């Protein structure tokens, strides 16, 4: 905390909903390296990495409750850019990720996953169903 009572430097902040951030602050915003832990997120456990302008920064790891780990670039708190998704059984999806949300659907577009293959995964939120689309048929 700086002289005016604003978080600045290393610290821990616990939100009213139980989520917690531990890391660097610059003038009240999460900025620099840190860890964000969700207390009750539907699928995520924690994010470890960079923060910029109070959001996930350029690079980090997202840990999921089902054991998956995303390690790579992030943007606006989503997987976005070059990264590797490691599944609990050890399989890995590596490539360029584009995760978008809208109309209650989360969409991942992964290019470079298997040579020049492009994979699109759409999941209807709350239903647990999904589909894979491969450009090679």
N, C-alpha and C positions, 0 to 999 in steps of 0.2 A: 504494500500500500504506500502510495506517495504522500507527500506532505498535506495534500488536500483530501485524503481519505479514499482516493481512487485506486483500485487494484493496478499495480504496476510492478513487474518483476515476476519471480517465481511464487506460485501459490496454489491453493486448492479452493474450488468454489463448488458448493453443493446447492443444486437447484431445488425449488419447492417440491417438484415431482420426484425427487430422489436421485436424478441424474447427477453425475459428478464430473468435474473437469479438474485435472491436475497438470500444471505446466506453466508456461510463460504468458504473462499479460503485458500489453502495452496500452496504457491509458484506458483501462477498463475492458478492453477487447482481448479475446483469446488470440494470441499472435506469437509465432515461433513454434517450438516443439511442445507437445503435450499429449495427454491421454484423456479421452472422453468416454465415460462408462454410462451406459443406459441402465436404468433400474428396472424397466418393464417394457422394453421395445419388443415388437412382435417377432423380429428375427435377428436383430443385431445385439451383440454384447458390448463391444468396445471398438474405438478407433484410436490408433497410436500413430502419430506422425505430425506433420506440419499443420499449422493453423494460420490463416491470413484473413484479416478483416472479420474476425469472429466466426469464420466458417472453416471447414476442412481445407487445408492448403493444397499444395502442389502434389505431394507424395505422402503416402501413408499405408497402413494396414487396417482393414476392417475385419473384425472377428465376428463370426455368426454363431448363434446358439446351436446350430446343427453340426458345428465343427469345421465349416468352410472358412477359408481365409482368403481375402483379396489383398494382394500386395501390388501397389502401383500408383498411378496418377489418379487424382481425384479433383473434382470441380463442383462447387456449390453443394457439398456434402454427398456427392454421388460418385460412383466408379465412372471415370471418364478419362480415357487416354490409354497409354500403354500399361498393361498390368497382367498379373497371373492370378487366376482363381484356383485354389487348391481345394479339392474335395476331401471329405473325411477318409475315403478309401485310397487317397494318394494320387488320383487322376488330376491332371492340371489342364486348364484352358488358358492359353497364353495368346495375347494379341492386343488389338486396339479396341477398347471398350467404349460404348456409348450407351449409358443408362439414362433413360428418360421416363418420366411419369406423366400420366394424363388419362382421363376417362377411366379411372380405376384400373389401369393396366400399367405394369412396370415392364419396360422393354430394354433388353440388353442386345446390342449389336456388336458382335465380336468378329473382327477381320484378322487374318493372319493366324487363326486358330490351328489350322491344319493345311499347311502350304498356302495356297491362294483361296482356300475355302472361306466362305463368309457364313456365320451362324447367327441366327436371330432367335432369341428366346423371349417369349411374351408370357407373363404370368398375370392372370386375373386376380386382383387383390381380394383376399378373403375367401377365395374358393380353392386355392392350392393347385389349380390346373395350369398346364402350360403347353407350349408347343415349340419344337425346334424347326427352323427352316434352313436348309442348306442350298447354296447357289448351284451346286453340282447335281441337284436333283435328289 
